[in-house]
Amino acid sequence: QCFLLVLDTRFSDIELREEEGIPTEEFLESCYAIVPVLDKLGPTVFAPVKMDFVGNIKKINQKFITNKEEFDTLQKIVLHEVNAGVAQVRNSATEALLWLKRGLKFLKGFLTEVKNGEKNIQTAL
């Protein structure tokens, strides 16, 4: 559990921009910082989670790098895709963000179980 304390980039350090939302670059950096944690938790058990996680991070990053100024917050990416009618298209950044959120929520739940003393990884999952 103590390896979680050495993360350089944390979600809690991200400063929300008033009216604009979550800064894309900082959010992606925090997501990338979690990837080695998945390896520590269990490279075999968490391989599918890691693959999904990294794939979704990359999809959001691909959108972000097309125009870093325009897409400097996650909200701007989603609004752009909603207005363009592509938010629900497979592999959109919006869809990736939805699945990434679900992955983060799953990981938080798992880590909460472990923190609360669950020793059996399958039970915690």
N, C-alpha and C positions, 0 to 999 in steps of 0.2 A: 504493500500500500504506500510505502514512503516514496516510491519512485514518482508518484503523482505530484509530490511537492516540488520537483525540480523543473516543472514546465516553465519555460521562459515566457510563453505567450498564453495568457488566460482570458477566457471570456469575460471574467469579472473586471478585467482591466480596460475593456473596450468602453470608450466614452460615447454614449449615444448623442447624436447631433440633434439638437432641438428642431422639431418639425421635419427633419430630413431622415432620421432613423439610424440604422446600424451601418457603420462604415464597412464597405465590402472588403477592402484589403485586410483590415485588422481581423475581421471575422474569419476570412480564409486562413490567415496565419494561425489563428487559434485552432481551427479545425485541423490543419496540417500537423500541429503540435500534438494532437491526440493519436495520430497514426502509430508512432512508436509504442504508445501505451497499449494499443491493441495487440502488438507483438508480445509485449511483456505479459499480458493477461493469458495468452495462449495462442501461439501462432497457428495451430491447427484449428482449434475450436472457433477462433475469431477470424479465420481467413475469409469466409464469405462476408462477414460484417465489414472487414477492412476493405475488401474489394469494392463493395457497394459504397462505402464511405468515401474512398479515394475517387471513385468514378464520379460521384455527385459533386465533390469539391472541384474536380477538374472541369465539369460542365459549367459550374458557376464561374470559375476562373476564366474559361474560354470566352464567356459573354463579357466579363469584366474587362479583359484585355483588348476587346474590340474598341472600347472607348472608356478609358479609365476616368475621365472627367465627368462624362455623362452618367456613368454607372458607378459613381463613388459610394452609393449606399445600396443595400439590398432592396430597399423599397423602390428605388428608382428603376432597378432592373425589372422587378415584378410589374410595376406600373407600365413600363415600356412594353413588356411582353403582353400584358393584358390589352393595352391600347392597339397593339399590332395584331391581336387575335391569335397569338401563338403560345400563350401561357399554358394551355392544356395540351400542347403538342408534345409527343414523346421526345425526351431528351432536351426539353427546354430548361433554361436555368431555373425557372419557377418550379417546375416539377422536381428538379434536382434539389432545390432548397427544401421543398416539402419532405422528400425522402431523407435528406440530411437531418432535418429537424427530428424526424421519427427515429433515425439512428442515434442521435444524441440523447433523445428521451429514453430509448432502450438502454443505452450505455449508462446513463445516470441511474436508472432503476436497478441495473445489474450491480453497479458499484455501491449503491445504497444497501442492497442485500448483503454484499460482502462486508461492508462497514458494520452492519448490524450483527455480524458474526456468522453468517452462512458460510460453511466450509465446503459444501458440495457445489461444484461449479454448475452442474446440470440443474440443481434446484434453484440456484441463484438466477440462472438464465430463464 
